Amino acid sequence: MKVYFINPPATIQINREGRCMVRKSAWTFTFPPISLASCATVLREEGFEVKIIDCIAEGINQLVLKEKIKQYNPDIIILNTATSSIVNDIKIADDIKEINPLVKVGVIGIHPSSLPDETFSLSKGLDYIIRGEPEFTIRDLALALDNNQPLSKVEGISYRIGEKIFHNSSRELIKDLDSLPFPAWDLININNYKLPFTNEPFLLIVPSRGCPHQCIFCNARIYYGDVIRLRSVKKVISEIEWVKNNFGVKNFHFWTESFTLNRDFALEISKEILKRNIQINWTCNSRVDNVDLELLEFMKKAGCWMISFGIESGDQCILDNAKKGITLEQSIDAVKLAKKAGLEVSIQCIIGLPGETKKTALKTIAFAKSLNADYAQFYCAVPFPGSDLYHLAKEKNWLSTKDWSKFDQSQSVLNIDTLKAVAIMRLRRNAYFNYYLSPKQFFRTLKKIITSSDLKNLIPTIKNFLNWI
């Protein structure tokens, strides 16, 4: 049986990876599709013939995708989805059924996991929704279809028979993450995924899943739960060595809710990289309340060159409203410590959280500038389905639109009590201009581009940077 994993085309290039549903332009690079690669290798171990096509990375439109489906003639197609592209993502199921009505079509992603009934209503061609963590659910679904077994026994799926929709019981989260095989990176063109500035290929490593924190804007728990689950240090390091030896990749992003949630685990990984003398470059994200100088210095020695902190706001009341559970002082300390350890620092800010006013937003911009980070991202608060912010926005009638394509962090769909959506977007634009067009930051970033980029990519990289801000 053939299984085809597809990251669908989109009018706006978008990264679809669990909780990360942002435009490619937000970071000027495309994420490798690790969820699809992980699911593909699980099925391959069960004897299925698998294939991945990443339409975003490969520049494939719907017409070309249709031709590829005709040529490959799969039995099952699994589509990756994101909120802002969900309507077009799901409509592809109808296109698939026009090509071959017998093909079974399923989808993964936080959006369909959160709103399965609504997702089914978008397409009559959609057969299955894989809710939550996808790997073993897709395995059991494919095995059931291959062996003509009843779908009612497959945990974690919603499915349609005729006009009726069924929701099976939820699947328990994978207790032993070491049981997952390494992602099937051989099924993608790794050269499609390159870092900005250096233009070198990179891949993702998943050291852990889950987060116990309750930030109202985050929907990660829908996918990976609210308890942190760790892989063994040995398995993480073995995967890094396997990727480096088999694919020649030496750049990695540790893809997890927060790499430093378990401080000892992060320290062990750093020490093991050093012990084995593995020469790699890597980045990670972190909360500001989970770092100290010793940890950061070991991370730096082990090849970490940049850490990303979610500081979210420069106003303590806004942070408290968002249930972030950090203080402004912790953000200041974390950035200082990271810089002292020799790391580059990226900070993430959100404009338009509950209680936001023009005054608090301007405080966030000023606070971000005062931290002296190397990079800053300014997002609009988006009430993604699955987040507490989504439920709050519906309860308080804050949503300015029902058009899912507008649920994108570059624009606002929230008319909160204290600020309208149009004002939130104006403040976000103001934040970028204030931050990056200040002489100090502009020339620091420009210097980074010039010194890191090869001559061939210099002009495109500068254009991407200017386009980004």
Secondary structure per residue as TSV (DSSP state, phi and psi in degrees):
chain	resnum	aa	ss	phi	psi
A	1	M	-	360.0	135.4
A	2	K	E	-97.8	133.7
A	3	V	E	-123.5	127.3
A	4	Y	E	-113.2	119.0
A	5	F	E	-99.6	126.5
A	6	I	E	-127.1	127.9
A	7	N	E	-95.1	104.5
A	8	P	-	-66.4	160.9
A	9	P	-	-66.8	160.1
A	10	A	-	-149.7	147.9
A	11	T	S	-65.0	-32.5
A	12	I	S	-115.9	124.2
A	13	Q	-	-61.5	128.7
A	14	I	E	-137.3	144.8
A	15	N	E	-88.3	122.5
A	16	R	E	-113.6	101.0
A	17	E	E	-150.9	92.1
A	18	G	T	57.9	-123.6
A	19	R	T	-72.1	-17.3
A	20	C	E	-85.9	105.1
A	21	M	E	-130.8	69.6
A	22	V	E	-122.4	157.7
A	23	R	E	-62.2	148.6
A	24	K	G	-56.3	-34.9
A	25	S	G	-65.9	-17.2
A	26	A	G	-65.5	-29.6
A	27	W	T	-125.7	-1.8
A	28	T	T	61.5	21.7
A	29	F	S	-149.5	164.1
A	30	T	-	-105.3	134.7
A	31	F	-	-75.7	138.7
A	32	P	-	-63.7	140.7
A	33	P	-	-79.7	76.9
A	34	I	H	-67.5	-33.0
A	35	S	H	-63.3	-43.6
A	36	L	H	-66.8	-41.8
A	37	A	H	-65.7	-35.7
A	38	S	H	-70.3	-44.0
A	39	C	H	-63.9	-40.0
A	40	A	H	-62.3	-41.6
A	41	T	H	-71.8	-30.9
A	42	V	H	-63.3	-43.8
A	43	L	H	-70.6	-36.7
A	44	R	H	-62.3	-36.1
A	45	E	H	-67.0	-20.1
A	46	E	T	-90.6	2.9
A	47	G	T	96.1	4.4
A	48	F	-	-80.1	150.0
A	49	E	E	-87.2	122.0
A	50	V	E	-123.6	156.3
A	51	K	E	-152.4	145.2
A	52	I	E	-121.2	134.8
A	53	I	E	-128.9	121.4
A	54	D	E	-104.3	95.3
A	55	C	H	-63.7	-32.0
A	56	I	H	-65.8	-50.7
A	57	A	H	-70.5	-33.0
A	58	E	H	-94.7	-1.6
A	59	G	T	66.3	37.3
A	60	I	-	-95.9	127.3
A	61	N	-	-92.6	-179.2
A	62	Q	H	-65.9	-36.1
A	63	L	H	-64.4	-45.7
A	64	V	H	-65.1	-39.3
A	65	L	H	-60.8	-42.2
A	66	K	H	-58.4	-42.4
A	67	E	H	-64.4	-39.9
A	68	K	H	-65.8	-37.2
A	69	I	H	-66.4	-40.8
A	70	K	H	-60.7	-43.4
A	71	Q	H	-67.2	-42.1
A	72	Y	H	-80.4	-33.3
A	73	N	-	52.1	60.8
A	74	P	-	-75.8	162.8
A	75	D	S	-90.9	-34.1
A	76	I	E	-131.7	137.9
A	77	I	E	-124.0	130.6
A	78	I	E	-113.3	122.8
A	79	L	E	-100.7	136.0
A	80	N	E	-85.4	146.7
A	81	T	-	-138.2	162.8
A	82	A	-	-145.2	159.4
A	83	T	T	-60.8	-49.0
A	84	S	T	-69.7	-17.7
A	85	S	T	-112.6	8.3
A	86	I	H	-58.6	-39.9
A	87	V	H	-62.7	-49.6
A	88	N	H	-69.2	-35.8
A	89	D	H	-57.9	-47.2
A	90	I	H	-74.8	-32.0
A	91	K	H	-63.0	-22.9
A	92	I	H	-61.5	-26.4
A	93	A	H	-59.6	-38.2
A	94	D	H	-66.4	-41.0
A	95	D	H	-61.0	-40.3
A	96	I	H	-63.5	-42.7
A	97	K	H	-68.4	-26.3
A	98	E	H	-68.4	-35.5
A	99	I	H	-71.5	-46.2
A	100	N	-	-153.4	105.1
A	101	P	T	-61.8	-17.3
A	102	L	T	-85.5	-13.4
A	103	V	-	-66.7	133.5
A	104	K	E	-91.6	131.8
A	105	V	E	-119.4	126.3
A	106	G	E	-126.2	164.8
A	107	V	E	-133.9	152.0
A	108	I	E	-121.6	164.1
A	109	G	S	135.3	159.3
A	110	I	H	-68.2	-37.4
A	111	H	H	-61.4	-55.4
A	112	P	H	-65.7	-27.9
A	113	S	H	-64.4	-34.6
A	114	S	H	-83.7	-36.3
A	115	L	-	-128.4	65.7
A	116	P	H	-64.0	-42.0
A	117	D	H	-64.1	-45.3
A	118	E	H	-63.6	-37.5
A	119	T	H	-63.9	-42.0
A	120	F	H	-60.0	-34.3
A	121	S	H	-68.2	-14.9
A	122	L	T	-80.0	-16.1
A	123	S	-	-158.4	132.6
A	124	K	T	-78.6	-14.8
A	125	G	T	-85.4	-7.4
A	126	L	-	-81.7	127.7
A	127	D	-	-101.3	-39.3
A	128	Y	E	-137.7	145.8
A	129	I	E	-119.5	124.6
A	130	I	E	-91.9	110.5
A	131	R	-	-90.7	126.7
A	132	G	S	77.7	-155.1
A	133	E	S	-50.7	120.6
A	134	P	-	-91.5	-24.5
A	135	E	H	-57.1	-57.8
A	136	F	H	-77.5	-23.7
A	137	T	H	-66.9	-44.1
A	138	I	H	-64.0	-39.7
A	139	R	H	-57.7	-49.7
A	140	D	H	-68.1	-34.2
A	141	L	H	-65.0	-47.2
A	142	A	H	-63.5	-40.0
A	143	L	H	-65.4	-40.3
A	144	A	H	-63.1	-43.1
A	145	L	H	-66.9	-40.7
A	146	D	H	-66.7	-31.6
A	147	N	T	-105.9	10.8
A	148	N	T	55.1	41.6
A	149	Q	-	-95.5	156.3
A	150	P	-	-64.8	137.1
A	151	L	G	-73.2	-17.2
A	152	S	G	-61.8	-18.4
A	153	K	G	-93.9	-2.4
A	154	V	-	-88.5	108.3
A	155	E	T	-70.4	141.9
A	156	G	T	91.1	7.1
A	157	I	E	-116.5	154.1
A	158	S	E	-116.4	143.0
A	159	Y	E	-148.5	164.0
A	160	R	E	-120.9	133.3
A	161	I	E	-124.8	111.1
A	162	G	T	64.7	-123.0
A	163	E	T	-97.6	-3.3
A	164	K	E	-97.7	138.4
A	165	I	E	-110.5	135.6
A	166	F	E	-118.9	140.2
A	167	H	E	-119.5	107.5
A	168	N	-	-73.3	165.2
A	169	S	-	-61.2	151.2
A	170	S	-	-68.9	151.1
A	171	R	-	-88.7	140.7
A	172	E	-	-65.0	147.2
A	173	L	-	-65.2	151.2
A	174	I	-	-64.3	117.4
A	175	K	S	-73.5	-40.1
A	176	D	-	-110.6	95.8
A	177	L	G	-65.8	-20.1
A	178	D	G	-66.4	-15.8
A	179	S	G	-74.0	-13.4
A	180	L	S	-80.0	129.5
A	181	P	-	-71.4	165.9
A	182	F	-	-65.3	146.9
A	183	P	-	-59.3	149.5
A	184	A	-	-83.0	68.0
A	185	W	G	-67.8	-16.9
A	186	D	G	-68.1	-13.0
A	187	L	G	-89.5	-2.1
A	188	I	S	-123.0	163.5
A	189	N	-	-88.9	103.4
A	190	I	G	-61.5	-27.8
A	191	N	G	-69.3	-6.6
A	192	N	G	-79.7	-8.5
A	193	Y	-	-122.0	97.3
A	194	K	B	-127.2	147.9
A	195	L	-	-71.8	148.9
A	196	P	T	-66.7	161.8
A	197	F	T	72.1	-67.2
A	198	T	T	-82.3	-23.3
A	199	N	-	62.0	28.8
A	200	E	-	-98.0	146.2
A	201	P	B	-65.6	148.2
A	202	F	-	-142.3	159.9
A	203	L	E	-135.7	168.7
A	204	L	E	-100.7	143.6
A	205	I	E	-122.4	132.8
A	206	V	-	-104.9	101.1
A	207	P	-	-82.3	-24.9
A	208	S	E	-157.9	168.6
A	209	R	E	-139.0	148.9
A	210	G	-	97.2	152.8
A	211	C	-	-150.1	129.8
A	212	P	-	-81.9	-9.8
A	213	H	-	-78.5	158.0
A	214	Q	-	-118.2	35.8
A	215	C	-	-53.6	129.2
A	216	I	T	-71.3	-19.0
A	217	F	T	-89.4	-6.4
A	218	C	-	-99.9	138.0
A	219	N	-	-116.4	17.0
A	220	A	H	-61.0	-30.9
A	221	R	H	-63.7	-24.3
A	222	I	H	-61.5	-34.2
A	223	Y	H	-90.4	-48.8
A	224	Y	H	-121.4	7.7
A	225	G	-	80.5	175.2
A	226	D	S	-111.4	20.4
A	227	V	S	-123.3	130.5
A	228	I	-	-73.3	131.5
A	229	R	E	-118.4	127.1
A	230	L	E	-106.1	138.9
A	231	R	-	-76.6	164.3
A	232	S	-	-73.1	148.3
A	233	V	H	-58.2	-40.4
A	234	K	H	-58.8	-42.8
A	235	K	H	-69.3	-40.4
A	236	V	H	-62.4	-47.5
A	237	I	H	-66.6	-39.0
A	238	S	H	-62.0	-38.1
A	239	E	H	-66.7	-41.4
A	240	I	H	-58.8	-46.6
A	241	E	H	-64.9	-39.6
A	242	W	H	-61.8	-45.2
A	243	V	H	-64.1	-45.8
A	244	K	H	-63.1	-42.6
A	245	N	H	-74.3	-34.0
A	246	N	H	-94.2	-26.0
A	247	F	H	-121.8	-4.6
A	248	G	-	69.5	19.5
A	249	V	-	-93.0	131.9
A	250	K	-	-121.5	5.3
A	251	N	E	-114.2	131.7
A	252	F	E	-138.1	151.2
A	253	H	E	-117.7	126.2
A	254	F	E	-77.6	102.8
A	255	W	-	-90.4	102.8
A	256	T	S	-159.4	169.0
A	257	E	S	-61.0	-41.0
A	258	S	-	-163.8	114.4
A	259	F	T	-61.1	-31.1
A	260	T	T	-97.9	13.6
A	261	L	S	-54.9	-41.0
A	262	N	S	-106.3	101.1
A	263	R	H	-59.2	-43.5
A	264	D	H	-64.6	-37.6
A	265	F	H	-63.3	-47.4
A	266	A	H	-61.7	-38.7
A	267	L	H	-67.7	-41.4
A	268	E	H	-61.5	-43.1
A	269	I	H	-61.7	-45.3
A	270	S	H	-61.2	-44.7
A	271	K	H	-65.4	-36.8
A	272	E	H	-70.3	-35.9
A	273	I	H	-60.5	-43.2
A	274	L	H	-67.7	-42.4
A	275	K	H	-59.8	-41.3
A	276	R	T	-87.4	-1.3
A	277	N	T	55.4	46.4
A	278	I	-	-85.7	118.1
A	279	Q	-	-89.1	97.2
A	280	I	-	-138.0	164.8
A	281	N	E	-118.8	135.7
A	282	W	E	-149.1	160.7
A	283	T	E	-129.5	164.3
A	284	C	E	-157.3	169.7
A	285	N	E	-115.0	158.8
A	286	S	E	-156.3	155.2
A	287	R	-	-80.7	154.7
A	288	V	T	-76.1	-14.9
A	289	D	T	-97.8	12.7
A	290	N	S	-121.9	23.1
A	291	V	-	-130.5	155.2
A	292	D	-	-146.0	169.4
A	293	L	H	-64.2	-41.7
A	294	E	H	-59.5	-46.9
A	295	L	H	-60.9	-48.7
A	296	L	H	-63.2	-37.2
A	297	E	H	-68.2	-39.2
A	298	F	H	-66.0	-39.6
A	299	M	H	-60.6	-43.8
A	300	K	H	-60.2	-47.1
A	301	K	H	-62.0	-31.0
A	302	A	T	-84.3	2.4
A	303	G	T	112.0	-4.3
A	304	C	E	-68.8	129.5
A	305	W	E	-116.4	-16.7
A	306	M	E	-147.0	140.6
A	307	I	E	-125.0	140.8
A	308	S	E	-112.2	126.8
A	309	F	E	-111.7	134.9
A	310	G	E	-88.3	95.1
A	311	I	E	-89.0	-23.3
A	312	E	E	64.2	-55.9
A	313	S	-	-146.8	156.1
A	314	G	S	-100.4	13.2
A	315	D	-	-123.6	124.2
A	316	Q	H	-63.3	-36.9
A	317	C	H	-62.9	-39.0
A	318	I	H	-65.7	-42.5
A	319	L	H	-59.4	-41.4
A	320	D	H	-68.1	-40.7
A	321	N	H	-59.2	-35.9
A	322	A	T	-84.0	-0.9
A	323	K	T	57.1	37.0
A	324	K	-	-70.9	-34.1
A	325	G	-	75.6	27.6
A	326	I	-	-131.1	169.4
A	327	T	-	-118.4	161.8
A	328	L	H	-61.3	-37.9
A	329	E	H	-62.5	-36.8
A	330	Q	H	-66.1	-37.0
A	331	S	H	-64.1	-44.9
A	332	I	H	-59.5	-47.5
A	333	D	H	-64.5	-43.2
A	334	A	H	-62.0	-44.9
A	335	V	H	-65.0	-42.9
A	336	K	H	-60.2	-44.8
A	337	L	H	-65.4	-42.1
A	338	A	H	-63.3	-42.1
A	339	K	H	-65.9	-39.1
A	340	K	H	-62.8	-33.9
A	341	A	T	-76.9	-6.7
A	342	G	T	91.9	13.4
A	343	L	-	-89.7	147.2
A	344	E	E	-77.9	150.4
A	345	V	E	-126.7	131.5
A	346	S	E	-114.5	137.3
A	347	I	E	-119.0	146.9
A	348	Q	E	-114.7	127.3
A	349	C	E	-124.3	149.3
A	350	I	E	-124.2	128.0
A	351	I	E	-104.3	129.5
A	352	G	-	105.4	16.4
A	353	L	-	-70.0	162.2
A	354	P	T	-52.0	131.6
A	355	G	T	91.1	-6.5
A	356	E	-	-62.1	138.0
A	357	T	-	-129.6	173.5
A	358	K	H	-59.0	-39.1
A	359	K	H	-63.5	-45.4
A	360	T	H	-70.5	-34.1
A	361	A	H	-65.2	-41.6
A	362	L	H	-65.8	-32.7
A	363	K	H	-63.4	-39.1
A	364	T	H	-63.3	-43.6
A	365	I	H	-61.6	-47.1
A	366	A	H	-64.2	-39.9
A	367	F	H	-64.1	-44.1
A	368	A	H	-59.4	-44.1
A	369	K	H	-65.1	-35.0
A	370	S	H	-71.0	-20.8
A	371	L	T	-75.9	-18.0
A	372	N	T	62.0	36.9
A	373	A	-	-74.0	164.7
A	374	D	S	-80.4	-34.5
A	375	Y	E	-139.8	154.0
A	376	A	E	-141.7	139.2
A	377	Q	E	-112.8	137.1
A	378	F	E	-121.6	114.8
A	379	Y	E	-108.9	154.5
A	380	C	E	-81.5	143.2
A	381	A	-	-66.8	123.1
A	382	V	-	-118.6	126.1
A	383	P	-	-82.0	73.7
A	384	F	-	-65.4	138.1
A	385	P	T	-52.7	137.7
A	386	G	T	101.0	-18.0
A	387	S	S	-93.2	156.6
A	388	D	H	-64.4	-29.8
A	389	L	H	-64.3	-34.3
A	390	Y	H	-63.5	-46.9
A	391	H	H	-65.3	-39.2
A	392	L	H	-64.9	-42.3
A	393	A	H	-64.1	-38.7
A	394	K	H	-68.9	-41.7
A	395	E	H	-63.0	-39.5
A	396	K	T	-96.9	5.3
A	397	N	T	59.3	43.1
A	398	W	-	-87.9	-17.3
A	399	L	B	-68.0	126.9
A	400	S	S	-88.7	-10.2
A	401	T	-	-158.0	158.2
A	402	K	-	-108.3	7.9
A	403	D	-	-81.5	108.4
A	404	W	G	-61.2	-27.4
A	405	S	G	-64.7	-17.0
A	406	K	G	-86.8	-8.3
A	407	F	-	-83.0	74.4
A	408	D	S	-138.6	138.7
A	409	Q	T	-71.0	-1.8
A	410	S	T	-90.5	-3.5
A	411	Q	S	-144.3	162.1
A	412	S	-	-108.8	141.4
A	413	V	-	-119.9	15.7
A	414	L	B	-111.4	120.5
A	415	N	-	-101.0	80.2
A	416	I	B	-72.3	168.3
A	417	D	T	-58.9	-29.7
A	418	T	T	-104.7	-6.2
A	419	L	B	-161.6	136.2
A	420	K	-	-86.2	159.0
A	421	A	H	-57.1	-42.5
A	422	V	H	-64.0	-35.8
A	423	A	H	-70.6	-35.7
A	424	I	H	-62.5	-44.4
A	425	M	H	-65.7	-36.8
A	426	R	H	-65.4	-41.0
A	427	L	H	-67.6	-35.3
A	428	R	H	-64.4	-45.6
A	429	R	H	-60.4	-42.1
A	430	N	H	-60.4	-37.3
A	431	A	H	-62.6	-46.4
A	432	Y	H	-62.2	-47.2
A	433	F	H	-63.5	-43.4
A	434	N	H	-60.8	-41.8
A	435	Y	H	-77.1	-53.7
A	436	Y	H	-87.2	-19.4
A	437	L	S	-98.0	5.2
A	438	S	S	-68.7	137.3
A	439	P	H	-51.2	-44.2
A	440	K	H	-60.8	-49.0
A	441	Q	H	-72.4	-39.2
A	442	F	H	-60.4	-48.8
A	443	F	H	-74.4	-27.8
A	444	R	H	-65.8	-44.8
A	445	T	H	-68.4	-41.4
A	446	L	H	-61.9	-40.4
A	447	K	H	-62.3	-40.9
A	448	K	H	-61.5	-42.9
A	449	I	H	-62.8	-47.9
A	450	I	H	-65.9	-41.4
A	451	T	H	-78.9	-24.6
A	452	S	H	-95.5	-26.4
A	453	S	S	-88.9	142.3
A	454	D	-	-76.1	164.5
A	455	L	H	-58.4	-37.9
A	456	K	H	-63.4	-33.8
A	457	N	H	-102.1	2.2
A	458	L	H	-61.8	-53.5
A	459	I	H	-64.1	-47.9
A	460	P	H	-57.9	-37.3
A	461	T	H	-68.4	-41.1
A	462	I	H	-62.7	-41.0
A	463	K	H	-64.0	-41.8
A	464	N	H	-61.4	-41.3
A	465	F	H	-62.9	-47.4
A	466	L	H	-65.7	-37.2
A	467	N	H	-64.7	-39.1
A	468	W	H	-61.9	-45.1
A	469	I	-	-83.2	360.0
